[in-house]
Every structure is written in C-alpha cells, then in structure tokens.
Amino acid sequence: MGIAVLYTGILVVACLMSLKNIPDVHVSHADKIFHFGAYAVFIILWYTALIFNVKLKKMKALLYVTIFAVVFGIIIEVLQGTMTDNRAMDVYDVVANTSGAFIAAIILWRINKIQVKKL
C-alpha cells in the first residue's frame, strides 16, 4: 500500500510543479505518453495494493481503482488550471490519463480471465 501512496504523492507533485526547467525530449506527444504511462502504472499499483493489503476481490478492486484513477486524473487537471500559474488544464491530458487507466484495467481484467480459465 505504501508504494501506491508514495507513487500517488509523486504524481501529484509532478503534475503540479513548474515545467520551466525540464529539458525538451523532442518526442512527439511526449506529455501525453507520460500521462498515459503514469496512469497505467497508477492502476497497477493501486490494484495490487487493494488485493494484497485490503483483501478486495480482484474485479471489485479493478472497478474501484479504475474509477479512482479517472476521477483523480480529472481533479489533478482542474487543480493545474486553478491552483498553478504555470500549468493549464488540458482536456487531452484527461483523455491520455483515462486511456492509460482503461488500457491497464483491460489488461488486468484479461489476465484475471485467463487465470480463472486455467483453474
């Protein structure tokens, strides 16, 4: 659980800090790729935490973390637009966040289905 909480804190800081001193990586849509990957990892970490620490059933944990990730991503984007001077709310970031969360959730769901069939 601690790793998921720590990752969430780091994600909040990374999303609300100034990007003025961050070097340009010259990759097309690098920001959206970061958002996609960050929320995929977010889903995996929280899913694992809910299963092993909270002892939720896999499908319930997957539903909860997916909803949490989407809502969390929207809240972070709103905070960027309202609480920072150097960041702006971006609907495409919300799309990238949500896409990363949904793709990770679908992969975890498929893994669960395969494991159930093997039993």
N, C-alpha and C positions, 0 to 999 in steps of 0.2 A: 504494500500500500504506500509505503514511504517513497518509492521510486515514482509512482504515478503522481503523488502530491508534489514532489520536487520538480518533476517534468512540467507539471501544470504551472507552477510558480515561475519557472524559467521561461515558459511560453508566454506568460503574461508580461514579464519584463521585456522579452524580446519584441513583443508586438506593440508595446507602448513606449519603448525607448526611441531616441533620435537615431536616424539612419545617416546623418550627415558624414560621419567618419567611417562608414562601411564602404570598402572598396567595391567598385563595379566589377562583376564577374563576367560580363559580356556574354551572357547566356540569354537567349530569347525567353521571355516569360519566367525568369528565374524566381521572381517573387511568388508567382502562382504555383510553381513547382515546390517551393519551400512550404507554402500554405498546405498544399495537397499532402506532402510527406509528413509535415508536422501533425496534421490531424489524423492521418493513418496511424502514426506511432501513438498518438493520444488515445485512440480507440483500443489499440492492442494493450497498452499499459493498464488502462482502467478496467478493461475486460478481464485481464489476468488478475488484477487486484480484487475485483468483485468476486471472482470464482474462488480464489485461494484464501483470501482474507475474510471476506464477508460471507462466503459459502453460498452464494446465489447459484441457482441453476443456470446453465450456460445460455439458454435462449433468453431468459429474463435479464441476465447480465448484459447480453448483447443489445437488447432493446433499450435498457437504461443508459448504457454508455453512448449509444448512437444518438439518442435524444439529448443527452447531456452535452455531447460534442457539438451538435448543431446549435443548440441554444448558447453554449459557451462561445462558439465562434461568432455568433451574431452580437453577443454582448461585447466581446473584445472589439469588434469593428465599430460599434456605437461609441465605445469609450475612446477609440482612436479619433473619432470625429468630434467628440465633445470635451475630452479631458487633455488633449495634447495640442500643442501649437504647430508641431512639425509633422504630424501624421494626419491622414484623412480617411474617412470611412470609404470603403470600396466594395461595391456590390460583387465585383468579380472575385475579390478575396473571400467573400462569404460563399460564393459558388465553389471556389477551389477548396475551402475548408470542408464544406459539405460533401463534395465529391470524394475527397480523401477519406473522410469518415465513412461514407457509404461503401466505397470500394473495399476498405479494410473490413467493414462489417459483413459484406457479402463473402469475402474470402474466409473469414472466421466461421460464418454460417455454413459454407460449403465444407469446410474442414470438419465441422461438427456432424454434418450429414454423412460424410464418408466414414467417420469413426463409429457412428451408430450402426451403419450397414455392416461393418466388419464384425460387430458383436453378434 
